[in-house]
Amino acid sequence: MTRQVQNQIKQANNHDQQRAALAAAEARANNFKPRQIFWEKRLQGQHASINDENYEKFNLPRNIKPMLPEHMSDDSVVRAIVTSLYDRNNTITVTGQAASKQEVNKNPAIFLDPYQPPTQQISVDDNDLKRQEERVQHYRRELERIIKMDILNNHDILPTTAG
């Protein structure tokens, strides 16, 4: 091996070591723990068990599509989304995977970002927000109606005191 090739190998090794050291220092500084790819699969098929209650599966909204539907259930995708949203160490915006579905299918271990849920790009438009606001208003009115009925029903039962 020539001296030039040896120097190139040494420089490449130094570069890799520097990059690894930088990543480790950044992780320590952020108190950031690495996340395994496909960690959601460990919980696939598991759910809370409450006596005399049927378990209802999660249904993904129409604008959220799993990246690998043949390998991961909707329940697992929902868990990943919820974890991404509520992870206190995660300071990035939850957007789904940046890689295309073809790239991910080619080699998921390389192209999947473990800090994003295993979904195609998630986008929320004004129509989605409007529909959600309408649902919230509907349920608020429904709750108000139920509370009023409850107050009226309980008012009839309360004993009256003669003054």
N, CA, C and O atoms as a DFTB+ gen file, in Angstrom:
652 C
 N C O
     1  1       0.850      -1.178       0.000
     2  2       0.000       0.000       0.000
     3  2       0.897       1.243       0.000
     4  3       1.887       1.315       0.728
     5  1       0.536       2.181      -0.804
     6  2       1.352       3.388      -0.886
     7  2       1.068       4.294       0.298
     8  3       0.034       4.189       0.959
     9  1       2.010       5.181       0.545
    10  2       1.874       6.115       1.659
    11  2       0.657       7.031       1.455
    12  3      -0.009       7.397       2.423
    13  1       0.370       7.396       0.216
    14  2      -0.767       8.274      -0.074
    15  2      -2.083       7.586       0.298
    16  3      -2.965       8.215       0.883
    17  1      -2.220       6.314      -0.032
    18  2      -3.429       5.560       0.310
    19  2      -3.543       5.427       1.822
    20  3      -4.632       5.562       2.381
    21  1      -2.415       5.163       2.487
    22  2      -2.434       5.056       3.943
    23  2      -2.880       6.369       4.582
    24  3      -3.651       6.358       5.541
    25  1      -2.408       7.491       4.063
    26  2      -2.824       8.801       4.589
    27  2      -4.315       9.045       4.371
    28  3      -4.995       9.587       5.242
    29  1      -4.819       8.644       3.205
    30  2      -6.250       8.811       2.935
    31  2      -7.089       7.972       3.895
    32  3      -8.121       8.429       4.387
    33  1      -6.648       6.758       4.154
    34  2      -7.372       5.890       5.097
    35  2      -7.336       6.493       6.495
    36  3      -8.344       6.506       7.201
    37  1      -6.162       6.993       6.891
    38  2      -6.025       7.605       8.213
    39  2      -6.927       8.833       8.341
    40  3      -7.563       9.028       9.377
    41  1      -6.985       9.663       7.293
    42  2      -7.847      10.843       7.316
    43  2      -9.321      10.449       7.399
    44  3     -10.100      11.078       8.115
    45  1      -9.693       9.406       6.662
    46  2     -11.085       8.943       6.696
    47  2     -11.445       8.436       8.087
    48  3     -12.529       8.717       8.597
    49  1     -10.522       7.682       8.701
    50  2     -10.773       7.181      10.056
    51  2     -10.885       8.328      11.048
    52  3     -11.758       8.320      11.916
    53  1      -9.998       9.321      10.922
    54  2     -10.071      10.487      11.806
    55  2     -11.385      11.229      11.615
    56  3     -12.007      11.666      12.583
    57  1     -11.803      11.368      10.360
    58  2     -13.069      12.055      10.074
    59  2     -14.241      11.310      10.726
    60  3     -15.111      11.930      11.339
    61  1     -14.258       9.974      10.591
    62  2     -15.329       9.182      11.209
    63  2     -15.303       9.307      12.725
    64  3     -16.352       9.420      13.359
    65  1     -14.106       9.288      13.311
    66  2     -13.992       9.420      14.760
    67  2     -14.458      10.797      15.220
    68  3     -15.144      10.919      16.235
    69  1     -14.084      11.831      14.472
    70  2     -14.521      13.183      14.825
    71  2     -16.037      13.309      14.722
    72  3     -16.677      13.907      15.587
    73  1     -16.603      12.748      13.669
    74  2     -18.049      12.815      13.489
    75  2     -18.773      12.074      14.616
    76  3     -19.775      12.567      15.135
    77  1     -18.276      10.903      14.994
    78  2     -18.882      10.139      16.083
    79  2     -18.751      10.887      17.407
    80  3     -19.689      10.908      18.204
    81  1     -17.590      11.500      17.642
    82  2     -17.385      12.257      18.880
    83  2     -18.302      13.468      18.929
    84  3     -18.850      13.792      19.982
    85  1     -18.472      14.138      17.792
    86  2     -19.359      15.294      17.728
    87  2     -20.807      14.883      17.998
    88  3     -21.523      15.566      18.730
    89  1     -21.230      13.778      17.412
    90  2     -22.596      13.298      17.637
    91  2     -22.801      12.919      19.102
    92  3     -23.851      13.208      19.676
    93  1     -21.808      12.275      19.706
    94  2     -21.917      11.897      21.116
    95  2     -21.972      13.129      22.010
    96  3     -22.756      13.174      22.958
    97  1     -21.142      14.132      21.714
    98  2     -21.147      15.364      22.515
    99  2     -22.480      16.092      22.375
   100  3     -23.018      16.610      23.354
   101  1     -23.006      16.130      21.160
   102  2     -24.297      16.785      20.947
   103  2     -25.406      16.047      21.693
   104  3     -26.291      16.675      22.275
   105  1     -25.359      14.730      21.674
   106  2     -26.370      13.945      22.379
   107  2     -26.295      14.190      23.881
   108  3     -27.325      14.317      24.544
   109  1     -25.070      14.258      24.421
   110  2     -24.926      14.528      25.856
   111  2     -25.416      15.929      26.187
   112  3     -26.066      16.139      27.211
   113  1     -25.104      16.884      25.325
   114  2     -25.506      18.272      25.574
   115  2     -27.021      18.414      25.572
   116  3     -27.581      19.177      26.359
   117  1     -27.666      17.694      24.705
   118  2     -29.128      17.777      24.611
   119  2     -29.831      16.769      25.507
   120  3     -31.060      16.759      25.588
   121  1     -29.055      15.915      26.187
   122  2     -29.625      14.832      26.980
   123  2     -30.589      14.028      26.109
   124  3     -31.682      13.656      26.538
   125  1     -30.163      13.778      24.904
   126  2     -30.990      13.162      23.876
   127  2     -30.655      11.685      23.795
   128  3     -29.490      11.327      23.620
   129  1     -31.639      10.832      23.918
   130  2     -31.406       9.402      23.849
   131  2     -31.745       8.909      22.448
   132  3     -32.776       9.285      21.891
   133  1     -30.890       8.077      21.878
   134  2     -31.194       7.567      20.543
   135  2     -32.420       6.665      20.582
   136  3     -32.693       6.011      21.589
   137  1     -33.136       6.638      19.500
   138  2     -34.359       5.835      19.418
   139  2     -34.149       4.744      18.376
   140  3     -33.600       4.991      17.302
   141  1     -34.589       3.549      18.704
   142  2     -34.456       2.438      17.777
   143  2     -35.456       2.576      16.634
   144  3     -36.557       3.097      16.808
   145  1     -35.053       2.103      15.479
   146  2     -35.985       2.020      14.359
   147  2     -36.911       0.841      14.640
   148  3     -36.469      -0.192      15.142
   149  1     -38.166       0.989      14.324
   150  2     -39.200      -0.044      14.487
   151  2     -39.472      -0.383      15.948
   152  3     -39.924      -1.492      16.234
   153  1     -39.212       0.532      16.887
   154  2     -39.504       0.242      18.293
   155  2     -40.998      -0.003      18.479
   156  3     -41.391      -0.721      19.398
   157  1     -41.831       0.578      17.629
   158  2     -43.281       0.442      17.750
   159  2     -43.729      -1.005      17.567
   160  3     -44.755      -1.414      18.110
   161  1     -42.961      -1.777      16.804
   162  2     -43.340      -3.162      16.526
   163  2     -43.351      -4.006      17.797
   164  3     -44.063      -5.008      17.864
   165  1     -42.572      -3.616      18.806
   166  2     -42.556      -4.390      20.054
   167  2     -43.915      -4.397      20.725
   168  3     -44.271      -5.360      21.404
   169  1     -44.679      -3.323      20.537
   170  2     -45.986      -3.208      21.182
   171  2     -47.132      -3.614      20.266
   172  3     -48.294      -3.563      20.667
   173  1     -46.814      -4.017      19.040
   174  2     -47.868      -4.351      18.085
   175  2     -48.698      -5.518      18.600
   176  3     -48.155      -6.539      19.022
   177  1     -50.003      -5.360      18.564
   178  2     -50.917      -6.394      19.030
   179  2     -51.200      -6.322      20.522
   180  3     -52.052      -7.061      21.016
   181  1     -50.515      -5.458      21.249
   182  2     -50.724      -5.306      22.686
   183  2     -51.693      -4.159      22.940
   184  3     -51.668      -3.150      22.235
   185  1     -52.535      -4.315      23.933
   186  2     -53.434      -3.227      24.315
   187  2     -53.870      -3.419      25.758
   188  3     -53.740      -4.502      26.329
   189  1     -54.386      -2.350      26.327
   190  2     -54.858      -2.413      27.710
   191  2     -56.051      -3.350      27.782
   192  3     -56.879      -3.390      26.872
   193  1     -56.130      -4.088      28.850
   194  2     -57.222      -5.036      29.018
   195  2     -58.071      -4.607      30.207
   196  3     -57.604      -4.573      31.346
   197  1     -59.313      -4.283      29.924
   198  2     -60.255      -3.907      30.970
   199  2     -61.403      -4.900      30.906
   200  3     -61.959      -5.147      29.835
   201  1     -61.756      -5.464      32.041
   202  2     -62.814      -6.474      32.065
   203  2     -64.101      -5.952      31.450
   204  3     -64.470      -4.795      31.648
   205  1     -64.768      -6.798      30.717
   206  2     -66.079      -6.532      30.115
   207  2     -66.076      -5.365      29.133
   208  3     -67.134      -4.795      28.866
   209  1     -64.943      -5.003      28.600
   210  2     -64.903      -3.942      27.593
   211  2     -64.194      -4.455      26.357
   212  3     -63.153      -5.104      26.448
   213  1     -64.762      -4.161      25.212
   214  2     -64.134      -4.538      23.952
   215  2     -63.085      -3.506      23.571
   216  3     -63.254      -2.305      23.787
   217  1     -62.024      -3.997      23.010
   218  2     -60.949      -3.116      22.551
   219  2     -61.300      -2.603      21.159
   220  3     -61.599      -3.388      20.259
   221  1     -61.261      -1.289      20.984
   222  2     -61.521      -0.696      19.678
   223  2     -60.195      -0.323      19.034
   224  3     -59.357       0.340      19.644
   225  1     -60.020      -0.757      17.802
   226  2     -58.794      -0.420      17.081
   227  2     -58.800       1.047      16.690
   228  3     -59.855       1.653      16.505
   229  1     -57.607       1.603      16.567
   230  2     -57.455       2.979      16.106
   231  2     -57.651       3.031      14.601
   232  3     -57.253       2.116      13.880
   233  1     -58.252       4.081      14.144
   234  2     -58.351       4.343      12.713
   235  2     -57.601       5.631      12.425
   236  3     -57.855       6.665      13.041
   237  1     -56.689       5.555      11.496
   238  2     -55.920       6.747      11.141
   239  2     -56.794       7.715      10.351
   240  3     -57.639       7.288       9.564
   241  1     -56.597       9.007      10.556
   242  2     -57.306       9.987       9.731
   243  2     -56.931       9.805       8.260
   244  3     -55.889       9.233       7.943
   245  1     -57.777      10.289       7.381
   246  2     -57.576      10.066       5.943
   247  2     -56.285      10.688       5.409
   248  3     -55.734      10.200       4.422
   249  1     -55.800      11.743       6.036
   250  2     -54.596      12.398       5.519
   251  2     -53.304      11.835       6.117
   252  3     -52.220      12.326       5.801
   253  1     -53.401      10.823       6.968
   254  2     -52.207      10.184       7.531
   255  2     -52.139       8.761       6.990
   256  3     -53.016       7.937       7.250
   257  1     -51.084       8.493       6.237
   258  2     -50.924       7.187       5.606
   259  2     -49.647       6.531       6.135
   260  3     -48.584       7.150       6.129
   261  1     -49.750       5.270       6.597
   262  2     -48.554       4.593       7.102
   263  2     -47.516       4.402       6.000
   264  3     -47.864       4.208       4.835
   265  1     -46.258       4.459       6.371
   266  2     -45.176       4.302       5.400
   267  2     -45.029       2.839       4.984
   268  3     -44.776       2.547       3.816
   269  1     -45.186       1.931       5.927
   270  2     -45.032       0.496       5.659
   271  2     -46.268      -0.255       6.159
   272  3     -46.175      -0.984       7.147
   273  1     -47.427      -0.096       5.503
   274  2     -48.662      -0.685       6.030
   275  2     -48.628      -2.207       6.114
   276  3     -49.328      -2.799       6.935
   277  1     -47.817      -2.844       5.267
   278  2     -47.748      -4.302       5.294
   279  2     -46.940      -4.820       6.481
   280  3     -47.006      -6.006       6.803
   281  1     -46.181      -3.943       7.132
   282  2     -45.341      -4.360       8.257
   283  2     -45.767      -3.763       9.591
   284  3     -45.324      -4.224      10.643
   285  1     -46.614      -2.750       9.563
   286  2     -46.949      -2.051      10.796
   287  2     -48.441      -1.727      10.828
   288  3     -48.985      -1.167       9.876
   289  1     -49.092      -2.085      11.928
   290  2     -50.529      -1.848      12.057
   291  2     -50.819      -0.370      12.315
   292  3     -49.933       0.396      12.693
   293  1     -52.082       0.012      12.102
   294  2     -52.493       1.390      12.388
   295  2     -52.285       1.723      13.858
   296  3     -51.909       2.848      14.189
   297  1     -52.528       0.749      14.751
   298  2     -52.310       0.982      16.184
   299  2     -50.860       1.385      16.463
   300  3     -50.603       2.304      17.240
   301  1     -49.922       0.693      15.826
   302  2     -48.506       1.004      16.032
   303  2     -48.157       2.379      15.484
   304  3     -47.360       3.107      16.077
   305  1     -48.750       2.731      14.359
   306  2     -48.495       4.054      13.774
   307  2     -49.034       5.142      14.697
   308  3     -48.379       6.165      14.901
   309  1     -50.228       4.926      15.257
   310  2     -50.805       5.907      16.184
   311  2     -49.918       6.052      17.411
   312  3     -49.687       7.167      17.879
   313  1     -49.419       4.942      17.938
   314  2     -48.508       5.012      19.090
   315  2     -47.272       5.845      18.758
   316  3     -46.824       6.655      19.570
   317  1     -46.733       5.643      17.572
   318  2     -45.540       6.389      17.165
   319  2     -45.836       7.879      17.050
   320  3     -45.020       8.708      17.451
   321  1     -46.998       8.222      16.505
   322  2     -47.371       9.637      16.371
   323  2     -47.525      10.269      17.747
   324  3     -47.004      11.355      18.000
   325  1     -48.241       9.587      18.631
   326  2     -48.459      10.122      19.980
   327  2     -47.131      10.277      20.711
   328  3     -46.905      11.288      21.377
   329  1     -46.258       9.292      20.594
   330  2     -44.953       9.383      21.244
   331  2     -44.155      10.557      20.692
   332  3     -43.509      11.278      21.452
   333  1     -44.192      10.754      19.388
   334  2     -43.470      11.881      18.786
   335  2     -44.019      13.215      19.277
   336  3     -43.259      14.157      19.503
   337  1     -45.329      13.295      19.440
   338  2     -45.938      14.548      19.885
   339  2     -45.638      14.853      21.346
   340  3     -45.472      16.016      21.715
   341  1     -45.568      13.816      22.185
   342  2     -45.428      14.033      23.619
   343  2     -44.041      13.743      24.161
   344  3     -43.843      13.795      25.374
   345  1     -43.074      13.439      23.305
   346  2     -41.712      13.166      23.747
   347  2     -41.053      14.477      24.161
   348  3     -40.861      15.366      23.331
   349  1     -40.708      14.599      25.431
   350  2     -40.149      15.862      25.929
   351  2     -38.759      16.129      25.372
   352  3     -38.306      17.274      25.377
   353  1     -38.075      15.100      24.893
   354  2     -36.750      15.296      24.304
   355  2     -36.823      15.683      22.832
   356  3     -35.833      16.118      22.245
   357  1     -37.993      15.522      22.248
   358  2     -38.143      15.777      20.822
   359  2     -38.497      17.241      20.596
   360  3     -39.597      17.682      20.930
   361  1     -37.567      17.980      20.032
   362  2     -37.808      19.405      19.793
   363  2     -38.087      19.688      18.320
   364  3     -38.194      20.847      17.920
   365  1     -38.205      18.639      17.517
   366  2     -38.461      18.840      16.095
   367  2     -39.955      18.735      15.808
   368  3     -40.702      18.121      16.570
   369  1     -40.374      19.331      14.723
   370  2     -41.771      19.283      14.312
   371  2     -42.086      17.900      13.764
   372  3     -41.290      17.327      13.020
   373  1     -43.237      17.365      14.127
   374  2     -43.657      16.054      13.647
   375  2     -44.263      16.224      12.261
   376  3     -45.316      16.841      12.100
   377  1     -43.580      15.667      11.263
   378  2     -44.030      15.816       9.877
   379  2     -44.155      14.498       9.141
   380  3     -44.636      14.478       8.008
   381  1     -43.741      13.401       9.743
   382  2     -43.697      12.129       9.028
   383  2     -42.337      11.967       8.362
   384  3     -41.439      12.789       8.545
   385  1     -42.202      10.912       7.599
   386  2     -40.924      10.603       6.967
   387  2     -40.668      11.495       5.758
   388  3     -41.572      11.756       4.963
   389  1     -39.437      11.956       5.630
   390  2     -39.065      12.805       4.496
   391  2     -38.755      11.971       3.256
   392  3     -38.929      12.442       2.132
   393  1     -38.303      10.748       3.454
   394  2     -37.953       9.888       2.324
   395  2     -39.221       9.416       1.614
   396  3     -40.297       9.352       2.208
   397  1     -39.072       9.092       0.345
   398  2     -40.226       8.593      -0.411
   399  2     -40.525       7.156      -0.009
   400  3     -39.680       6.463       0.557
   401  1     -41.733       6.727      -0.310
   402  2     -42.138       5.366       0.028
   403  2     -41.260       4.349      -0.711
   404  3     -40.945       3.293      -0.162
   405  1     -40.867       4.656      -1.942
   406  2     -40.016       3.750      -2.711
   407  2     -38.647       3.591      -2.041
   408  3     -38.122       2.480      -1.960
   409  1     -38.073       4.689      -1.564
   410  2     -36.776       4.614      -0.886
   411  2     -36.885       3.786       0.388
   412  3     -36.029       2.947       0.668
   413  1     -37.933       4.025       1.150
   414  2     -38.100       3.304       2.414
   415  2     -38.329       1.825       2.153
   416  3     -37.784       0.985       2.869
   417  1     -39.124       1.488       1.143
   418  2     -39.347       0.079       0.821
   419  2     -38.064      -0.595       0.352
   420  3     -37.875      -1.792       0.566
   421  1     -37.185       0.168      -0.287
   422  2     -35.919      -0.383      -0.769
   423  2     -35.045      -0.806       0.411
   424  3     -34.490      -1.905       0.411
   425  1     -34.923       0.063       1.416
   426  2     -34.104      -0.256       2.587
   427  2     -34.578       0.585       3.770
   428  3     -34.074       1.689       3.979
   429  1     -35.542       0.079       4.551
   430  2     -36.095       0.866       5.660
   431  2     -35.067       1.243       6.719
   432  3     -35.170       2.310       7.326
   433  1     -34.086       0.388       6.948
   434  2     -33.108       0.670       8.001
   435  2     -32.275       1.905       7.682
   436  3     -31.782       2.567       8.595
   437  1     -32.114       2.219       6.418
   438  2     -31.313       3.385       6.037
   439  2     -32.170       4.633       5.919
   440  3     -31.779       5.700       6.392
   441  1     -33.340       4.509       5.289
   442  2     -34.100       5.693       4.922
   443  2     -35.131       6.143       5.953
   444  3     -35.659       7.249       5.833
   445  1     -35.435       5.328       6.959
   446  2     -36.403       5.755       7.974
   447  2     -35.736       6.642       9.012
   448  3     -34.641       6.339       9.486
   449  1     -36.387       7.721       9.358
   450  2     -35.927       8.614      10.422
   451  2     -36.579       8.146      11.721
   452  3     -37.800       8.240      11.849
   453  1     -35.805       7.644      12.694
   454  2     -36.413       7.097      13.909
   455  2     -37.090       8.148      14.782
   456  3     -37.836       7.795      15.696
   457  1     -36.846       9.434      14.519
   458  2     -37.445      10.488      15.332
   459  2     -38.739      11.026      14.732
   460  3     -39.350      11.940      15.287
   461  1     -39.154      10.470      13.612
   462  2     -40.430      10.824      12.995
   463  2     -41.302       9.573      12.969
   464  3     -40.779       8.465      12.854
   465  1     -42.616       9.730      13.072
   466  2     -43.484       8.554      13.004
   467  2     -43.394       7.902      11.621
   468  3     -43.106       8.580      10.635
   469  1     -43.639       6.585      11.544
   470  2     -43.510       5.880      10.265
   471  2     -44.712       6.136       9.349
   472  3     -45.447       5.215       8.995
   473  1     -44.892       7.387       8.979
   474  2     -45.980       7.771       8.085
   475  2     -45.402       8.534       6.908
   476  3     -44.284       9.045       6.962
   477  1     -46.187       8.599       5.846
   478  2     -45.806       9.480       4.750
   479  2     -45.936      10.908       5.261
   480  3     -46.497      11.130       6.334
   481  1     -45.428      11.872       4.514
   482  2     -45.475      13.269       4.945
   483  2     -46.890      13.640       5.394
   484  3     -47.867      13.365       4.697
   485  1     -46.983      14.263       6.559
   486  2     -48.273      14.674       7.115
   487  2     -48.472      16.149       6.801
   488  3     -47.599      16.977       7.059
   489  1     -49.616      16.458       6.248
   490  2     -49.917      17.870       6.001
   491  2     -51.315      18.165       6.525
   492  3     -52.235      17.361       6.374
   493  1     -51.453      19.311       7.134
   494  2     -52.735      19.763       7.665
   495  2     -53.074      21.056       6.944
   496  3     -52.301      22.014       6.972
   497  1     -54.238      21.079       6.294
   498  2     -54.620      22.292       5.567
   499  2     -55.759      23.006       6.296
   500  3     -56.229      22.543       7.335
   501  1     -56.190      24.122       5.749
   502  2     -57.240      24.930       6.379
   503  2     -58.554      24.172       6.501
   504  3     -59.284      24.359       7.475
   505  1     -58.866      23.322       5.530
   506  2     -60.104      22.534       5.607
   507  2     -60.071      21.574       6.791
   508  3     -61.081      21.387       7.469
   509  1     -58.921      20.967       7.041
   510  2     -58.787      20.074       8.192
   511  2     -59.018      20.839       9.493
   512  3     -59.715      20.361      10.388
   513  1     -58.431      22.020       9.588
   514  2     -58.602      22.837      10.795
   515  2     -60.059      23.250      10.975
   516  3     -60.581      23.225      12.090
   517  1     -60.709      23.626       9.889
   518  2     -62.107      24.045       9.964
   519  2     -63.001      22.886      10.413
   520  3     -63.873      23.064      11.264
   521  1     -62.781      21.700       9.838
   522  2     -63.567      20.524      10.249
   523  2     -63.350      20.207      11.725
   524  3     -64.297      19.867      12.436
   525  1     -62.108      20.318      12.186
   526  2     -61.820      20.043      13.592
   527  2     -62.493      21.068      14.497
   528  3     -63.039      20.704      15.538
   529  1     -62.463      22.332      14.120
   530  2     -63.139      23.372      14.907
   531  2     -64.640      23.114      14.971
   532  3     -65.258      23.301      16.019
   533  1     -65.230      22.685      13.856
   534  2     -66.661      22.369      13.840
   535  2     -66.972      21.201      14.767
   536  3     -67.978      21.219      15.476
   537  1     -66.113      20.189      14.763
   538  2     -66.327      19.048      15.667
   539  2     -66.251      19.484      17.127
   540  3     -67.064      19.063      17.950
   541  1     -65.269      20.329      17.443
   542  2     -65.117      20.818      18.816
   543  2     -66.357      21.595      19.230
   544  3     -66.876      21.388      20.327
   545  1     -66.838      22.482      18.375
   546  2     -68.040      23.264      18.689
   547  2     -69.248      22.356      18.871
   548  3     -70.051      22.567      19.780
   549  1     -69.384      21.349      18.015
   550  2     -70.500      20.402      18.131
   551  2     -70.471      19.700      19.488
   552  3     -71.497      19.617      20.165
   553  1     -69.316      19.199      19.885
   554  2     -69.225      18.479      21.155
   555  2     -69.361      19.412      22.357
   556  3     -69.847      18.992      23.406
   557  1     -68.952      20.641      22.225
   558  2     -69.177      21.611      23.313
   559  2     -70.666      21.863      23.504
   560  3     -71.155      21.892      24.634
   561  1     -71.396      22.047      22.390
   562  2     -72.853      22.245      22.490
   563  2     -73.534      21.012      23.080
   564  3     -74.453      21.128      23.891
   565  1     -73.079      19.845      22.668
   566  2     -73.646      18.596      23.188
   567  2     -73.380      18.474      24.694
   568  3     -74.272      18.090      25.451
   569  1     -72.176      18.794      25.120
   570  2     -71.838      18.751      26.546
   571  2     -72.663      19.765      27.324
   572  3     -73.144      19.463      28.416
   573  1     -72.831      20.949      26.783
   574  2     -73.641      21.977      27.435
   575  2     -75.085      21.501      27.600
   576  3     -75.698      21.706      28.647
   577  1     -75.620      20.865      26.559
   578  2     -76.993      20.343      26.619
   579  2     -77.118      19.266      27.700
   580  3     -78.093      19.252      28.451
   581  1     -76.156      18.386      27.778
   582  2     -76.197      17.305      28.771
   583  2     -76.093      17.871      30.183
   584  3     -76.799      17.418      31.084
   585  1     -75.225      18.850      30.384
   586  2     -75.078      19.458      31.713
   587  2     -76.369      20.150      32.124
   588  3     -76.793      20.035      33.274
   589  1     -77.002      20.872      31.192
   590  2     -78.273      21.535      31.508
   591  2     -79.340      20.520      31.875
   592  3     -80.095      20.728      32.824
   593  1     -79.409      19.414      31.125
   594  2     -80.387      18.366      31.442
   595  2     -80.116      17.786      32.816
   596  3     -81.049      17.545      33.581
   597  1     -78.859      17.560      33.137
   598  2     -78.490      16.999      34.426
   599  2     -78.868      17.956      35.556
   600  3     -79.371      17.526      36.594
   601  1     -78.626      19.249      35.354
   602  2     -78.978      20.245      36.377
   603  2     -80.485      20.275      36.582
   604  3     -80.960      20.309      37.717
   605  1     -81.241      20.263      35.483
   606  2     -82.707      20.275      35.594
   607  2     -83.223      19.018      36.280
   608  3     -84.112      19.101      37.128
   609  1     -82.689      17.871      35.932
   610  2     -83.126      16.617      36.548
   611  2     -82.781      16.578      38.029
   612  3     -83.592      16.125      38.837
   613  1     -81.605      17.041      38.395
   614  2     -81.215      17.048      39.804
   615  2     -81.972      18.114      40.587
   616  3     -82.216      17.939      41.780
   617  1     -82.344      19.202      39.946
   618  2     -83.092      20.269      40.609
   619  2     -84.477      19.765      41.019
   620  3     -84.980      20.128      42.082
   621  1     -85.086      18.939      40.187
   622  2     -86.407      18.391      40.506
   623  2     -86.348      17.442      41.696
   624  3     -87.332      17.302      42.422
   625  1     -85.213      16.792      41.903
   626  2     -85.087      15.811      42.976
   627  2     -84.774      16.472      44.309
   628  3     -85.147      15.948      45.358
   629  1     -84.100      17.604      44.287
   630  2     -83.686      18.249      45.529
   631  2     -84.911      18.644      46.360
   632  3     -85.887      19.169      45.824
   633  1     -84.854      18.387      47.669
   634  2     -85.990      18.775      48.522
   635  2     -86.091      20.297      48.621
   636  3     -85.084      21.005      48.657
   637  1     -87.285      20.758      48.662
   638  2     -87.499      22.198      48.820
   639  2     -87.699      22.493      50.292
   640  3     -88.300      21.700      51.018
   641  1     -87.205      23.615      50.724
   642  2     -87.354      24.007      52.127
   643  2     -88.365      25.132      52.206
   644  3     -88.340      26.074      51.414
   645  1     -89.230      25.016      53.150
   646  2     -90.240      26.064      53.342
   647  2     -89.622      27.165      54.170
   648  3     -88.980      26.897      55.186
   649  1     -89.805      28.379      53.754
   650  2     -89.190      29.503      54.425
   651  2     -90.064      30.237      55.259
   652  3     -89.649      31.215      55.880
